[in-house]
Amino acid sequence: MRIVRVALDVPLEDSFDFRVPEALDAPTGALVVVPFGRTRKVGVVVGRTSRSEVPAERLRDVERVVGDVPPIAAAELALYRFCARYYHRALGEVIAASLPPRLRQVRRRAIPAQDRGPGAGSFLPLHSLNAEQREALDAILARGREFNPVLLRGVTGSGKTEVYLHAIAAVLARGEQALLLVPEIGLTPQLEEQVRARFPGATVVAAHSHLNEGERARAWLAAQSGAAHIVLGTRLAVLTPFANLGLIVVDEEHDASYKQQEGLRYSARDVAVRRAQELRLPVVLGSATPSLESYENAIQERYAARELAGRAAAGAGMPAVRTIDTRADRPSEGLTHALVLALRSRIERGEQSLVFINRRGFAPVLFCRACSWHSACTRCSANLVLHARQGELRCHHCGHRERVPVRCPGCGADELAPVGHGTQRLEDALRERLPGAEIARVDRDTAARRGALSDTFRRVREGHVNVLVGTQMLAKGHDYPRLTLVGVVEADNVLFSADFRSAERLFSLLVQVAGRAGRGDRPGEVLIQTDFPGHPLYGAVARQDYARFAAEALEERRIAGFPPFAHLALLRAEAKAPGLARRFLEEAAQLGRGLTSRVEIFEPVAPPLERRAGFERSQLLVRARTRAALQPFLGQWRAELVARGERRVRWSLDVDPQEV
């Protein structure tokens, strides 16, 4: 009797044994359809065995092998097993996260194969590399097919992308494939267009969640079969199987978007490094402001480090960064007089500007002047954001929507007014103060329509837009030579966050958004509106002094015992009943302290968003000096918690959390 072990997308640790009928061949890695309870599921064969703990009469048969998907290779299965162990999730959940939804369907149409282009025939370099770029490229290619992590730190506009593309060209010339990861979907269309233009003979596929199911499945199969030479994608692409992967590039490696926040909470950057290590190939981590974890790895010479200190374009210098003291120049509708004057001067000179605010919507809250009622979400401990043009109040956490009330729901008064500023309100204020100017807004609302982002960016490149206004989607990856002014609105609200990473994130964000200015032959200027113009962080941004900022931040982390000098995990819990999640965590903490003394277990606390979608939430932090101490403890602790069978509380482990 032939027995295979099949991993299924269920929250159970073990794989499931099935009998293979004589007429079927079900090799390791094959996708198979199997009965599960009263339904059928698609799973993956992850092993074989000669005997099963399940009695022979209870073993069920594999129904069929999925014929149009080749078996997943051993290297990918090894990666998925590592993720399951490290992030403490079931192997079936990890594999399911790697598969496009279309391939997980029991009944579906066959997916046509993608033709393979000629590949390495006509990389088209824009120009020869400068000395710094050549040195970086040589470092990436120096060790051939060996594990070679390279941290490429380059100021905005220094030509990191050009280095990536030359490295990809070298890999394609060897007949291998390349994976290029970016943090935001909004960056993908422009970069995809650039990559296709530079590699006209190569097959380039995109992999991100905004593709339809058919497109995602075709991209996955093209990478697996080798038909795709270059895969360009967001974090989910790091789990894609490849026929002959030769290089991984992680652009903007510091970006928090690389960490999945639901389900399998993996870091695509960390998985990329692990994948490169297992496959023995180079991996490039690029950023103007590397994460402190990666920077420390470079200091300790675990990563090779290269720097691009100047801008690549002839005549392009770094922008001048200045603060506007909003205590003296009080903003009206979010805009100071000095910023408005600067915007007008750029319009008169035929130049472009960007006004950045890290908040979408019209205003953070609708407020009643008569009784102090405010628009709070009934399901979350958060405010409903006013989206005036749509006539809606929306929760940006649970998705709840409701119509804007005509009168105050609390007292009935006609005294409702928006408080604070979002992208919509800022856009309206700009239109009022800059009559006749062409203004374009970019945020998740405007990007929801397919093709909208590409159309907006095309209009900017063609010079049809005077002022861009938007959120983080504009802070990185975009290059507009006419854009000479960046205005930053309401950055102060991040300065005093309780999150130990807040300063690092604000510094990175400001450096990135500042880097949009002056990338051509016209000088750039950045104006930051702030109540704290003397704050050291703004001074570091003005000096573009990453090394000094990182040195000081690392010393603070060392003293406080935070990453990269310690390793963290969060046990998260949520429940409908008040107090239940916290009590579960208190019991879990007591249990954990009885298992080991090598980790520090803190008391449960409320997360920044204490209530979400009707669930009360709580979390518990665990800290250890080494992974060798943390990982065995987490495995044992999780097994004990699972054995308790608590069904009233939803809980999960988050290893290396980004939000504490």
Summary of the structure (lengths in Angstrom):
residues: 660
radius of gyration: 26.3
end to end distance: 50.5
largest distance: 82.9
contacts: 2201
relative contact order: 0.09
helix: 33%
strand: 23%
